[in-house]
Amino acid sequence: MFPHLKITSSDPAALIRSITIQFTSAITVGSDAVLVENDPASGFEVLAGSKDGTAVVNNTAGATVAQWETYLKEHSGLRLAEGGDGGSAKSLRMIASFKTQDKVYDYNAENGHYYEVVAANVTWEQALLAAAKGTYQGMQGYLCTITSQQENDFVYSLVNVDSWIGGACERKYTDPLNDGSVEEWAYFWVCGPEKGMPICTNHGDAIGGSFVNWCPSQPDSYNGGETCMQLNLKLFATSGPPGQWNNLSTSNTLPTYVIEYGGMPDDPEEGDDGVGADVAVKVEITVDPTGKTIHTQASDIQVGDPVEVRDTANGGPVTTTKDGSTAAADVEHTYFVRDPDDPAADADGWRPLRPDEAGADGAPAHAGEYKVISSAVHSYDADGKAVPYTPGSDTFVITPRAIDSLEPDPTAPAPD
């Protein structure tokens, strides 16, 4: 359960009709799970499509933040795979919506995209066309494109079954994308933000550093007619681990496909439902069965505003235990500024904040892009040695404050 959960709202009387609780990275199937239960007496119902990684709870009549807080404290929780030193920590996201939800959308924190798993026995082309008709929060859907091992693992954890993805060497789709710089029958991503990006040659060799994850001996263009990509459960007993790629023909059908949302050029700002009205509020936390991971959130601000950093541990306060007693932890914030041209910058362009760039509290005071790392002592062992938390971090931006442009007051005395 979430005993420390606190939900606040600028309008306590506002009625929230849905809350989604979801992991934001790949989970250990069968070990990690969001646990929720119905509370029919109070109108809370778990959406039938909910699963281990994402659970959706609706209240058709709507409930106040206080009612949702009570429900989540008493009827929801997590099951996490046991870990040793914080390596098992998971990121979790909660989305409160003013509309009920009728589908489950999984969120990947690595790229900020959402994924919808569709159970339908269809061909690759049918999946491609159907995915393009999908929308979520105003974002345009497309058949999933996979560009990293993390994304591959995340998507496979959602489906765990043979599924279509948005790559092909089917010339009906790839010829218009091929400018002649790559060989015929090369594989391309044919939809989404990556549309037109070459993946690999017809023999599976990556083009231009693209991520590839083919099963051994694939793609093989069996009988000369396999031109569409699938995320594969397990091709043969001797093939590699589940979740690699295979190619199939345009006439084959698979039981599942995955629609991806996010990254399209005309997508609206996340959460506005595509019509300019805010419909959802999102909060992210880190959960760790050992309780030794700090989750840090920092807000974008304007010059002159105080830096806002919030630290939690499993959704509750960050505490330190010593000699059997627990007290609020002394959390240290270390700041970095994005300055990739500075010799002191790391590979990602961050360098430590200098004293002349900070305010009296040590936080940055000027416009720029910043990162904060939060560290604290979790407890002290029998020998008095400090046991640290796994640090939390977040990035934020300080923007210049707008200056009003005003006409001179005609009644003001002329300057000397």
C-alpha positions in Angstrom: 0.0 0.0 0.0 1.0 3.7 -0.1 0.7 4.8 3.6 2.5 8.1 3.0 0.6 9.0 -0.1 -0.6 12.6 -0.1 -2.7 14.0 -3.0 -3.2 17.8 -3.2 -5.1 20.0 -5.6 -5.6 23.7 -6.1 -9.3 22.8 -6.2 -10.0 20.2 -3.5 -13.6 19.9 -4.8 -12.5 19.0 -8.3 -13.7 15.5 -9.4 -11.0 13.2 -10.7 -12.4 10.3 -12.7 -9.4 8.1 -13.3 -5.9 7.4 -11.9 -3.3 5.3 -13.7 -0.5 3.8 -11.8 2.3 2.4 -14.0 6.0 1.4 -14.1 8.0 3.5 -16.5 10.6 1.0 -17.3 10.7 -2.7 -18.1 9.5 -4.9 -15.3 10.3 -8.5 -14.2 7.2 -10.3 -15.4 5.6 -12.3 -12.6 7.6 -10.5 -9.9 6.9 -6.7 -10.3 3.3 -5.6 -10.3 1.0 -2.8 -9.6 -1.7 -4.1 -7.2 -5.1 -2.5 -7.1 -8.5 -3.8 -6.1 -12.1 -2.7 -6.6 -14.0 -0.7 -4.1 -17.5 -0.8 -5.5 -19.1 0.8 -2.5 -17.2 4.0 -3.2 -17.4 3.7 -7.0 -13.8 2.7 -7.7 -13.4 0.1 -10.5 -10.2 -1.4 -11.9 -10.2 -1.3 -15.7 -10.4 -4.9 -17.1 -7.4 -4.4 -19.3 -5.1 -3.6 -16.4 -2.0 -5.7 -16.0 1.2 -6.1 -13.9 2.9 -3.1 -15.4 0.0 -0.6 -15.6 -3.2 -0.4 -13.6 -6.1 1.9 -14.4 -8.8 2.8 -11.8 -12.0 4.6 -12.8 -14.6 6.4 -10.8 -17.4 7.2 -13.3 -19.1 9.7 -11.0 -15.8 11.3 -10.1 -14.1 11.5 -6.7 -12.3 14.3 -4.8 -8.6 14.2 -4.1 -9.4 13.2 -0.5 -11.5 10.3 -1.6 -8.8 9.2 -4.1 -6.2 9.5 -1.4 -8.1 7.2 0.9 -8.8 4.7 -1.8 -5.1 4.5 -2.9 -3.9 4.1 0.7 -6.3 1.3 1.4 -6.7 -0.5 -1.9 -3.5 -0.2 -3.9 0.1 -1.2 -3.6 3.2 -2.7 -5.3 4.9 -6.0 -5.6 8.6 -5.7 -6.4 11.3 -8.2 -7.2 13.6 -8.5 -4.2 17.0 -6.8 -4.7 20.1 -6.1 -2.8 21.3 -2.5 -2.7 18.8 -0.4 -4.6 19.5 -2.0 -8.0 16.0 -3.2 -8.0 14.5 0.3 -7.7 11.7 1.1 -10.1 10.3 4.3 -11.4 6.6 4.7 -11.1 4.2 7.2 -12.6 0.7 8.2 -11.4 -1.6 10.0 -13.8 -4.8 11.7 -12.5 -7.3 12.4 -15.2 -10.6 14.3 -15.3 -11.9 11.7 -17.8 -12.5 8.0 -17.3 -10.1 5.7 -19.3 -11.2 2.8 -21.4 -7.7 1.6 -22.5 -4.3 0.9 -21.0 -1.3 3.0 -22.1 2.1 2.1 -20.9 4.7 4.9 -20.4 8.4 4.7 -21.1 10.4 7.3 -19.2 13.5 6.9 -21.4 11.8 8.5 -24.4 8.6 9.9 -23.0 6.5 7.8 -25.3 3.3 5.8 -24.6 2.5 2.3 -25.9 -0.8 0.6 -26.5 -0.9 -3.2 -26.9 -3.6 -4.3 -29.3 -4.8 -7.9 -29.3 -5.9 -8.6 -32.9 -5.0 -11.3 -35.3 -4.0 -9.2 -38.3 -1.4 -8.9 -41.0 1.5 -6.4 -40.8 -0.1 -4.0 -43.2 -3.4 -4.1 -41.3 -1.5 -3.3 -38.1 0.4 -0.5 -39.8 -2.8 1.2 -41.1 -4.8 0.6 -37.8 -2.0 2.1 -35.7 -2.0 5.2 -37.8 -5.6 5.8 -36.8 -4.8 5.7 -33.1 -4.7 8.9 -30.9 -3.9 9.4 -27.2 -3.9 12.8 -25.5 -3.9 14.3 -29.0 -0.8 12.4 -30.0 -0.7 10.6 -33.4 -0.3 6.8 -33.2 2.1 4.7 -35.3 3.2 1.0 -35.4 6.0 0.8 -32.8 9.5 1.6 -33.9 12.3 0.3 -31.7 15.6 2.2 -31.7 17.4 1.0 -28.5 17.9 -2.1 -26.4 16.1 -0.4 -23.5 13.0 0.3 -25.7 13.2 -3.2 -27.1 13.2 -4.7 -23.6 10.4 -2.3 -22.5 8.1 -3.2 -25.4 8.7 -6.9 -25.1 7.9 -6.8 -21.4 4.4 -5.4 -22.4 3.6 -8.1 -24.9 5.6 -11.3 -24.2 4.2 -12.6 -27.4 4.9 -12.4 -31.2 4.0 -8.8 -32.2 4.3 -6.6 -35.3 6.6 -3.6 -35.3 6.9 -0.8 -37.8 9.9 -1.9 -39.9 10.0 -3.5 -43.3 11.8 -4.1 -46.6 8.5 -4.3 -48.4 9.2 -2.1 -51.5 5.7 -0.7 -51.7 6.7 1.2 -48.5 10.5 1.5 -48.7 11.1 2.5 -52.3 9.6 6.0 -51.7 12.0 6.3 -48.7 15.2 5.1 -50.4 17.1 8.0 -52.0 19.5 5.5 -53.6 22.1 5.8 -50.8 21.4 2.3 -49.5 20.9 -1.0 -51.3 17.5 -2.2 -52.6 15.6 -4.4 -50.1 17.2 -2.7 -47.2 15.0 -2.5 -44.0 13.5 0.9 -43.0 11.3 2.2 -40.3 8.3 3.1 -42.4 6.2 5.1 -39.8 6.5 7.4 -36.8 9.2 10.0 -36.2 11.8 7.5 -37.6 9.9 7.1 -40.9 12.6 6.9 -43.7 15.4 5.9 -41.3 17.4 2.9 -42.7 17.7 0.0 -40.2 19.9 -2.6 -41.9 20.7 -4.3 -45.2 18.7 -7.3 -46.3 21.3 -9.4 -44.6 20.8 -7.7 -41.2 23.9 -5.5 -41.2 23.2 -2.2 -39.4 23.1 1.0 -41.5 24.5 4.2 -40.0 24.7 2.9 -36.5 21.0 2.0 -36.3 20.0 -0.4 -33.5 19.3 -3.9 -34.7 18.2 -7.0 -32.7 17.7 -9.8 -35.2 17.4 -13.5 -34.2 20.4 -15.6 -35.3 20.3 -16.2 -39.1 17.6 -13.4 -39.6 16.5 -11.7 -41.7 16.4 -14.6 -44.1 13.6 -13.6 -46.6 12.4 -17.2 -46.5 11.1 -18.3 -49.9 11.9 -14.7 -51.0 8.7 -13.3 -49.5 9.4 -12.2 -45.9 9.6 -8.4 -45.8 7.9 -7.4 -42.6 9.4 -7.1 -39.1 8.1 -8.7 -35.9 9.2 -8.8 -32.3 9.6 -12.5 -31.7 8.7 -14.7 -28.8 11.2 -17.5 -29.7 11.8 -18.5 -33.3 13.5 -21.8 -32.8 14.7 -23.8 -29.8 18.2 -22.9 -30.8 17.6 -19.2 -31.4 18.6 -16.4 -29.1 16.6 -15.0 -26.1 12.9 -14.0 -26.6 12.4 -10.4 -27.8 14.6 -10.5 -30.8 13.4 -9.7 -34.4 12.3 -11.9 -37.2 10.8 -11.2 -40.6 7.6 -12.6 -42.0 5.5 -12.2 -45.1 2.7 -9.7 -45.8 0.2 -12.6 -45.7 1.2 -13.8 -42.2 -0.9 -12.8 -39.2 0.2 -12.3 -35.6 -2.0 -12.0 -32.5 -0.7 -8.6 -31.3 0.7 -5.3 -32.4 1.9 -2.3 -30.5 0.9 1.3 -31.2 3.4 3.9 -30.1 2.5 7.6 -29.3 5.0 10.4 -29.0 7.6 12.3 -31.0 5.6 13.2 -34.0 6.1 16.8 -35.2 2.5 17.9 -34.9 1.9 16.3 -31.5 0.5 18.7 -28.9 2.0 19.3 -25.5 1.6 16.2 -23.4 -1.6 16.1 -21.4 -3.7 18.7 -23.3 -5.9 16.1 -25.1 -5.1 17.8 -28.4 -7.7 20.6 -27.9 -5.7 22.8 -25.6 -7.4 21.7 -22.4 -5.5 20.1 -19.6 -7.0 16.7 -18.8 -4.3 15.0 -16.7 -1.8 15.6 -14.0 1.3 13.4 -13.7 3.6 12.6 -10.8 6.6 10.4 -10.8 8.2 8.5 -7.9 10.9 5.9 -7.4 10.1 2.8 -5.5 12.7 0.5 -4.0 12.0 -2.6 -1.8 15.1 -1.7 0.3 13.9 1.9 0.8 17.4 3.2 -0.1 16.7 5.2 -3.2 15.9 8.9 -3.3 13.5 10.2 -5.9 14.2 13.8 -6.9 11.9 16.2 -8.7 12.8 19.8 -9.7 10.5 22.3 -11.3 11.3 24.7 -14.1 11.3 28.3 -12.8 12.0 31.9 -13.8 15.0 34.0 -12.7 14.3 35.3 -9.2 12.1 32.4 -8.1 13.4 30.0 -5.5 14.7 26.7 -6.8 12.1 24.0 -6.0 13.5 20.5 -5.3 11.4 17.7 -3.8 12.9 14.5 -2.4 11.1 11.4 -1.4 11.9 7.8 -0.6 9.2 5.3 -1.7 6.7 8.2 -1.8 7.4 9.2 1.8 9.9 11.5 3.5 13.6 10.9 3.3 14.8 9.8 6.7 17.9 8.6 8.5 18.0 5.8 11.1 20.6 5.8 13.8 20.7 3.9 17.1 17.1 2.7 16.6 15.6 6.2 16.1 14.5 7.7 12.8 14.6 11.4 11.9 14.3 13.6 8.8 17.5 13.2 6.7 19.9 16.0 6.0 19.6 15.9 2.2 22.5 17.5 0.3 21.8 19.1 -3.1 24.7 19.3 -5.6 24.1 21.4 -8.7 25.5 21.2 -12.2 25.0 23.5 -15.2 24.8 22.4 -18.8 27.9 23.9 -20.5 29.2 21.4 -23.1 31.9 23.7 -24.3 33.6 24.1 -20.9 36.6 21.9 -20.4 35.2 20.8 -17.0 32.0 19.4 -18.6 31.5 15.6 -18.6 30.5 13.6 -21.6 26.9 14.7 -21.3 27.8 18.4 -21.1 27.3 19.0 -17.4 29.9 20.7 -15.2 29.7 21.6 -11.5 28.1 24.9 -10.6 30.6 27.6 -9.6 30.2 29.7 -6.4 29.7 32.9 -8.4 26.8 31.3 -10.3 24.9 30.4 -7.1 22.7 32.2 -4.7 23.1 32.3 -1.0 21.5 28.9 -0.6 24.0 27.3 -3.1 21.3 26.9 -5.8 21.7 28.4 -9.3 20.5 31.9 -9.7 20.9 32.6 -13.5 19.1 31.5 -16.6 20.2 28.1 -17.9 19.7 24.4 -17.9 20.6 22.6 -14.6 20.9 19.2 -12.9 20.5 18.5 -9.2 21.7 15.4 -7.4 20.3 14.7 -4.0 22.2 12.6 -1.5 21.7 11.6 2.1 22.5 9.0 4.8 20.0 6.2 5.0 21.2 4.7 8.2 24.3 3.8 10.3 25.5 0.2 10.7 26.6 -1.5 13.9 30.1 0.0 13.6 28.7 3.5 13.1 29.5 3.6 9.4 27.1 5.6 7.3 25.0 3.7 4.7 24.0 6.1 1.9 20.9 6.3 -0.1 21.2 5.7 -3.9 21.2 9.4 -5.0 18.3 10.9 -6.9 18.6 13.4 -9.7 16.5 15.6 -12.0 17.0 18.4 -14.5 15.3 21.8 -14.7 15.5 25.0 -16.6 15.6 28.6 -15.3 14.2 31.0 -17.9 14.6 34.8 -18.0 11.8 36.7 -16.5 9.7 38.6 -19.0 10.0 42.4 -18.7 6.8 44.4 -19.5 7.3 47.0 -22.2 5.5 50.1 -21.0 5.0 53.6 -22.6 6.5 56.5 -20.5 4.0 58.2 -18.2 3.2 61.5 -19.9 2.5 63.1 -16.5 5.9 62.2 -15.0 8.4 65.1 -14.6 11.0 65.3 -17.3 14.5 64.0 -16.2 17.1 66.6 -15.4 
